[in-house]
Amino acid sequence: MRTFIKFSLVIAALGLSTGIQAQNRDLDNYRQPDKRGVNVFESPKDTASTFDGVKVRVGGASTLQYQAIDHENATGAAALLPITNNFNLATANLDLDVALAKGLRMHLRTYLSSRHHPEPYVKGGYLQIDNLDFIKEGLASDLMKNVTIMFGHMEINYGDAHFRRSDNAQALYNPFVGNYLMDSFTTEVGAEAYYRKNGFLAMLGVTNTKLNQDVKDDVVNGNPSPSFVAKLGYDKQINSDLRFRLTGSLYNTAYANRTYLYAGDRAGARYYLVMAPPLTNGAATTATNNYTTGRYNPNFNRKLTAIMINPFVKYQGLEFFGLLEFTNGRNANEVDRRNATQLGAELLYRFGSDEKFYVGGRYNSVSAEDVSGVDIDITRFNIGGGWFMTKNIVAKVEYVTQKYDGFATGNVLDGGKFSGFVAEAVISF
């Protein structure tokens, strides 16, 4: 049945794509899924409208990696799952973007296949409102020149790193193969309101804190409190050569049975089975049941406060993106809050006609008071490059090395490290 559903979705997408391929597929206030979307953060805000009727844009992405990584720890090879050089599971997304009315757009993303779920399932979607003409022509038009409203079961806008991360098969925006060590990404039911003017950005949002939705009244543990999201920033193309952006973001959960900010990605991490034990719950370890390898989750399940600061500077072909993140929280078995700090820095040089080539490096580290009671450090370094063969196809290759320090004796991560090469091909349209 799952195979039939997946096949039917693909056939439907191909059929719709064939029917609209001669049309202009661009939408208003929309981040393009191809090279034009690189270094775009929030969806653009433009008061001009091209709406002339309901328009359905069918798109998607397909991505494949070849992985050649070795790993080891203090215990020795017997404590780790043997891995070899080979291809990973090809991942695929299906996107539906619909212009419903002037200034009114819907987005829906379905993972057709992913490391965690080989069967299709809906990631989430949202409704984006850029003016209120669908209610009454000219309603609050002066205000809506600067305001955008989004709501749905959607990817929340905490930090800027999630705009550069790989979202399952949509990996074209990410100059490297993997995401950050503490991958701040979650989909929750909520709403966000934006005000943008002269380069300044302010956003305030609220969510119900849940990844999996239900109406069950938790009389034992208590129901989660709303989570609040906020962002302030400045983003300006200073001149033809220089762009500058600086944002600060906040995510706060006063109480929850489980938080998902660092555990919300149901697609899976890129570095398959690195540092994985040979057995998981008595069954052989697979890429599906151990889908977060290479990442770190601080396990702030009950209470969580996170702050992220992101600078972005691009001068001609030289590009810098930074990440400074401070988080604290606790789980159900703890009284006091613990802390975790994440640092990240990317330096790229894009060159060639239309900057179709790039080379660069990324440094990423996490220092945290682990839930086990020890202070740990994880460091990762990537160096690599890419080639945009067309605006819809990018090929990447990178060398990655990652090291774990401070983990207790007997922990599979004690003395752990991995390194090697990964190549990735991305098609996004």
C-alpha positions as MATLAB code, in Angstrom:
seq = 'MRTFIKFSLVIAALGLSTGIQAQNRDLDNYRQPDKRGVNVFESPKDTASTFDGVKVRVGGASTLQYQAIDHENATGAAALLPITNNFNLATANLDLDVALAKGLRMHLRTYLSSRHHPEPYVKGGYLQIDNLDFIKEGLASDLMKNVTIMFGHMEINYGDAHFRRSDNAQALYNPFVGNYLMDSFTTEVGAEAYYRKNGFLAMLGVTNTKLNQDVKDDVVNGNPSPSFVAKLGYDKQINSDLRFRLTGSLYNTAYANRTYLYAGDRAGARYYLVMAPPLTNGAATTATNNYTTGRYNPNFNRKLTAIMINPFVKYQGLEFFGLLEFTNGRNANEVDRRNATQLGAELLYRFGSDEKFYVGGRYNSVSAEDVSGVDIDITRFNIGGGWFMTKNIVAKVEYVTQKYDGFATGNVLDGGKFSGFVAEAVISF';
ca = [
       0.000    0.000    0.000;
       2.798    2.457    0.907;
       4.540    1.754   -2.392;
       1.290    2.303   -4.274;
       0.642    5.611   -2.489;
       4.177    6.822   -3.191;
       3.904    5.806   -6.848;
       0.527    7.535   -7.176;
       1.873   10.774   -5.672;
       4.808   10.824   -8.054;
       2.578   10.148  -11.079;
       0.184   12.893   -9.980;
       3.041   15.348   -9.558;
       4.479   14.514  -12.970;
       1.075   14.872  -14.563;
       0.455   18.249  -13.014;
       3.975   19.407  -13.861;
       3.488   18.446  -17.507;
       0.261   20.417  -17.625;
       1.807   23.613  -16.283;
       5.377   23.427  -17.603;
       4.733   26.114  -20.223;
       3.389   28.533  -17.603;
       5.258   31.020  -15.458;
       5.799   29.098  -12.210;
       6.888   32.094  -10.099;
       4.630   33.162   -7.235;
       4.402   36.402   -5.293;
       6.430   36.736   -2.077;
       7.908   33.288   -2.560;
      11.376   31.869   -1.936;
      12.432   30.127   -5.119;
      13.439   26.444   -4.666;
      16.333   26.832   -7.111;
      19.580   28.829   -7.067;
      17.605   32.075   -6.853;
      16.602   31.049   -3.317;
      20.194   30.800   -2.030;
      20.841   33.350    0.738;
      17.137   34.213    0.918;
      15.862   34.054    4.473;
      12.247   35.038    5.160;
      10.030   35.028    2.064;
      10.321   38.343    0.191;
       7.819   41.101    0.867;
       6.536   42.978   -2.184;
       3.249   44.846   -2.410;
       3.028   44.343   -6.178;
       0.712   41.505   -7.158;
       0.596   39.292  -10.243;
      -2.466   37.327   -9.080;
      -4.971   36.616  -11.859;
      -6.628   33.472  -10.539;
      -5.836   30.400   -8.469;
      -2.407   29.077   -9.447;
      -0.953   25.738   -8.351;
       2.800   25.283   -8.391;
       3.952   21.663   -8.134;
       7.595   21.266   -7.192;
       9.924   19.074   -5.235;
      13.427   17.849   -4.680;
      15.498   14.692   -4.925;
      18.872   14.168   -3.250;
      21.461   11.398   -3.117;
      24.775   11.062   -1.226;
      27.799    8.828   -1.484;
      29.366    8.444    1.954;
      32.932    7.344    2.725;
      33.368    7.862    6.477;
      35.296    5.975    9.173;
      34.510    6.158   12.897;
      36.075    5.007   16.171;
      35.813    5.441   19.939;
      37.796    4.672   23.099;
      36.300    1.200   23.495;
      37.280   -0.018   20.061;
      35.653   -1.231   16.877;
      33.517   -3.851   18.654;
      31.466   -1.091   20.305;
      30.491    0.538   17.017;
      28.421   -0.603   14.084;
      30.705   -1.408   11.130;
      30.044    1.011    8.256;
      31.378    1.007    4.721;
      31.612    3.275    1.682;
      28.352    3.330   -0.257;
      25.301    5.308   -1.340;
      22.662    6.424    1.151;
      18.913    6.214    0.632;
      17.766    8.693   -2.005;
      15.440   11.211   -0.382;
      12.561   13.035   -2.082;
      10.147   15.894   -1.343;
       6.884   16.948   -2.965;
       5.873   20.615   -2.637;
       2.533   22.216   -3.373;
       2.425   26.011   -3.399;
      -0.867   27.644   -4.263;
      -1.737   31.286   -4.926;
      -5.283   31.353   -3.547;
      -6.026   35.061   -3.822;
      -4.210   38.370   -4.050;
      -1.669   38.306   -1.215;
      -2.811   34.871   -0.017;
      -0.614   31.799   -0.533;
      -0.515   28.237    0.791;
       2.520   25.955    1.148;
       2.513   22.202    1.796;
       5.532   19.874    1.898;
       5.406   16.072    1.869;
       8.461   13.879    2.425;
       8.097   11.102   -0.144;
      11.072    9.239    1.304;
      13.491   10.065    4.106;
      16.043    8.379    6.319;
      13.598    8.143    9.209;
      10.436    7.405    7.228;
      10.823    5.530    3.938;
       7.059    5.996    3.425;
       5.491    9.369    2.487;
       4.201   11.678    5.214;
       3.349   15.346    5.460;
       6.000   17.557    7.034;
       3.610   20.509    7.420;
       2.257   23.601    5.751;
       1.082   27.143    6.278;
      -1.037   29.976    4.949;
       0.798   33.237    4.224;
      -1.096   36.533    4.192;
       0.538   39.605    2.645;
      -2.572   41.757    2.252;
      -6.253   41.633    3.163;
      -7.788   42.323   -0.240;
      -9.357   38.849   -0.214;
     -11.600   40.151    2.590;
     -12.191   43.651    1.236;
     -10.324   45.587   -1.416;
      -7.886   47.981    0.248;
      -8.543   46.757    3.797;
      -5.710   48.012    6.072;
      -3.585   48.464    2.956;
      -1.189   50.947    4.569;
      -0.465   48.519    7.424;
      -0.179   45.455    5.214;
       2.524   47.110    3.101;
       4.870   46.121    5.906;
       3.070   43.191    7.592;
       3.058   39.471    6.831;
       1.059   36.888    8.786;
       1.694   33.145    8.688;
      -0.131   30.341   10.458;
      -0.355   26.574   10.186;
       1.445   23.417   11.315;
       4.715   24.833   10.130;
       8.457   25.214   10.476;
       8.911   27.953   13.055;
      11.216   30.896   12.380;
      13.732   30.558   15.203;
      17.213   31.667   14.164;
      18.593   31.945   10.641;
      20.358   28.572   10.446;
      17.132   26.801    9.498;
      17.029   28.806    6.258;
      20.385   27.257    5.242;
      19.751   23.712    6.494;
      18.897   20.655    4.426;
      15.204   19.849    4.812;
      15.246   16.195    3.793;
      15.673   16.359   -0.019;
      15.664   20.187   -0.188;
      19.414   20.559    0.275;
      20.120   23.131   -2.419;
      20.336   26.082    0.024;
      22.879   24.291    2.251;
      26.464   24.803    1.000;
      27.541   21.701    2.965;
      26.071   18.234    3.382;
      25.164   18.111    7.077;
      23.189   20.486    9.285;
      24.440   21.965   12.560;
      25.244   19.779   15.593;
      22.284   21.147   17.569;
      19.810   21.239   14.703;
      17.256   23.847   15.805;
      14.239   22.855   13.738;
      10.683   21.903   14.597;
       7.190   22.018   13.127;
       4.437   23.132   15.502;
       0.960   24.571   15.148;
       1.269   28.317   15.535;
       1.159   31.789   14.032;
       3.806   34.409   13.289;
       3.364   38.118   12.548;
       6.108   40.097   10.761;
       6.733   43.810   10.386;
       9.391   44.849    7.866;
      10.442   48.343    6.847;
      13.652   49.869    5.466;
      15.630   46.693    6.171;
      14.395   46.271    9.748;
      12.572   43.080   10.737;
      10.465   42.264   13.788;
       8.594   38.997   14.285;
       6.473   37.632   17.120;
       4.988   34.163   17.145;
       3.277   31.638   19.377;
       2.900   27.856   19.038;
       1.157   25.070   20.950;
       4.573   23.385   21.599;
       3.436   20.057   20.104;
       5.009   18.216   17.195;
       2.375   15.458   17.136;
      -1.081   16.972   17.447;
      -3.911   15.621   19.599;
      -6.660   16.841   21.933;
      -5.874   14.510   24.819;
      -6.053   16.188   28.234;
      -2.915   15.117   30.099;
      -4.288   15.023   33.636;
      -1.141   13.313   34.968;
       1.686   15.497   33.670;
      -0.257   18.584   32.704;
      -0.720   20.079   29.260;
       2.148   22.050   27.669;
       2.198   25.815   27.871;
       2.403   27.841   24.646;
       5.877   28.469   23.263;
       6.859   31.968   22.212;
       9.103   32.835   19.277;
      10.550   36.258   18.515;
      13.074   37.722   16.091;
      14.603   41.165   15.596;
      16.956   41.975   12.769;
      18.309   44.178   10.038;
      18.897   43.020    6.458;
      20.099   45.475    3.817;
      21.784   45.404    0.434;
      24.114   48.309    1.231;
      25.326   48.630   -2.357;
      25.811   46.388   -5.386;
      28.772   44.651   -3.713;
      27.825   44.486   -0.028;
      24.934   42.899    1.855;
      24.660   42.896    5.644;
      22.215   41.024    7.878;
      22.116   40.605   11.644;
      19.316   38.919   13.601;
      18.622   37.795   17.134;
      16.002   35.138   17.917;
      14.283   33.782   21.023;
      12.368   30.555   21.647;
      10.886   29.925   25.099;
       8.839   27.044   26.508;
       7.725   27.492   30.120;
       6.521   23.884   30.474;
       6.074   20.842   28.253;
       5.958   17.071   28.491;
       8.484   17.127   25.686;
      10.104   19.918   23.696;
      11.113   19.455   20.084;
      13.373   22.362   19.130;
      16.394   20.024   18.867;
      14.412   16.858   18.170;
      11.839   18.032   15.630;
      13.446   16.779   12.433;
      11.685   13.559   11.465;
      13.619   13.229    8.212;
      17.026   12.338    9.632;
      20.646   13.469    9.774;
      23.032   13.205    6.836;
      26.013   11.324    8.286;
      24.465    7.879    8.282;
      25.192    5.557   11.226;
      28.303    7.382   12.444;
      29.042    6.513   16.101;
      26.080    4.102   16.138;
      26.173    1.072   18.454;
      25.803   -2.377   16.916;
      22.472   -2.996   18.695;
      19.516   -0.740   19.434;
      16.842   -2.073   21.799;
      17.876   -5.590   21.017;
      17.503   -5.169   17.259;
      20.140   -4.536   14.632;
      20.855   -0.853   14.159;
      19.560    0.603   10.902;
      19.562    4.058    9.360;
      15.833    4.273   10.143;
      15.862    3.507   13.876;
      19.041    5.493   14.552;
      18.341    8.486   12.342;
      19.998   11.324   14.332;
      23.608   10.106   14.255;
      26.158   12.902   14.263;
      23.849   15.370   16.028;
      23.510   16.422   19.659;
      20.239   16.922   21.560;
      20.662   18.575   25.010;
      17.408   16.924   26.227;
      15.740   19.991   27.678;
      12.375   18.257   27.619;
      10.414   20.101   30.323;
      11.605   23.707   30.115;
      13.621   25.376   27.387;
      14.933   28.849   26.607;
      17.063   29.380   23.509;
      18.654   32.498   22.041;
      20.410   32.573   18.667;
      22.374   35.426   17.075;
      23.197   35.231   13.362;
      25.395   37.636   11.374;
      25.513   37.348    7.587;
      27.840   39.396    5.370;
      28.362   39.036    1.638;
      30.901   41.177   -0.190;
      30.986   40.348   -3.886;
      31.743   36.589   -3.898;
      32.977   36.371   -0.299;
      30.326   35.225    2.170;
      30.244   34.785    5.956;
      27.461   33.261    8.065;
      27.766   32.987   11.834;
      25.859   31.311   14.648;
      26.025   32.019   18.382;
      23.455   30.134   20.454;
      22.799   29.999   24.190;
      20.283   27.492   25.521;
      19.217   26.264   28.932;
      16.526   24.004   30.318;
      15.825   20.811   32.178;
      13.988   17.531   31.856;
      11.410   15.852   34.105;
      14.018   14.305   36.437;
      15.928   17.528   37.080;
      15.367   20.477   39.412;
      18.007   22.887   38.111;
      18.483   24.022   34.565;
      21.510   22.998   32.519;
      23.266   25.054   29.834;
      24.459   24.440   26.301;
      26.331   26.784   23.955;
      26.703   26.349   20.206;
      29.091   28.194   17.900;
      29.142   28.116   14.130;
      30.980   29.943   11.353;
      30.855   29.491    7.584;
      33.215   31.221    5.164;
      32.543   30.734    1.444;
      33.821   32.132   -1.800;
      31.412   31.999   -4.732;
      32.853   32.519   -8.211;
      32.364   31.919  -11.902;
      29.557   33.213  -14.093;
      26.505   33.825  -11.891;
      28.551   32.401   -8.973;
      27.904   28.846  -10.100;
      30.952   27.529   -8.170;
      31.865   27.868   -4.507;
      34.465   26.643   -2.008;
      34.511   27.102    1.741;
      34.653   25.764    5.251;
      32.447   25.516    8.317;
      33.366   25.289   11.997;
      30.743   24.087   14.485;
      31.045   23.304   18.198;
      28.805   22.517   21.162;
      29.764   22.787   24.833;
      27.101   21.507   27.209;
      26.246   20.204   30.635;
      25.037   16.823   29.470;
      21.993   15.095   30.936;
      24.408   12.384   32.192;
      25.994   14.919   34.564;
      29.281   15.493   32.736;
      30.486   18.484   30.744;
      30.936   17.577   27.087;
      32.391   19.180   23.983;
      31.739   18.287   20.355;
      33.580   19.898   17.447;
      33.051   19.522   13.723;
      34.920   20.943   10.754;
      33.790   20.792    7.135;
      35.677   21.849    4.044;
      34.321   21.475    0.564;
      32.731   23.038   -2.460;
      29.959   22.843   -4.976;
      28.953   23.379   -8.590;
      25.542   24.617   -9.729;
      25.305   22.649  -12.948;
      22.032   24.476  -13.646;
      19.927   26.672  -11.395;
      18.063   23.493  -10.333;
      21.002   21.100   -9.861;
      23.952   21.365   -7.490;
      26.730   18.843   -6.878;
      28.721   19.068   -3.626;
      31.707   17.315   -2.119;
      33.093   17.798    1.378;
      35.507   16.434    3.925;
      34.071   16.243    7.447;
      35.747   15.507   10.758;
      34.007   15.418   14.143;
      35.336   14.770   17.649;
      33.646   14.041   21.005;
      35.230   14.942   24.365;
      34.111   14.543   27.975;
      31.657   11.668   27.613;
      31.692    9.100   30.406;
      33.607    5.830   30.155;
      31.385    3.218   28.580;
      29.369    5.742   26.596;
      29.534    4.942   22.887;
      30.691    8.550   22.317;
      33.606    8.315   24.779;
      36.711    9.208   22.780;
      34.586    9.170   19.662;
      35.504   10.652   16.333;
      34.657   10.213   12.675;
      35.999   11.627    9.436;
      35.754   11.121    5.715;
      34.309   12.348    2.445;
      30.688   12.803    1.349;
      29.426   13.718   -2.100;
      25.874   14.931   -2.625;
      23.762   15.667   -5.697;
      20.616   17.795   -5.327;
      17.802   18.435   -7.784;
      15.254   21.066   -6.717;
      12.521   22.629   -8.811;
];
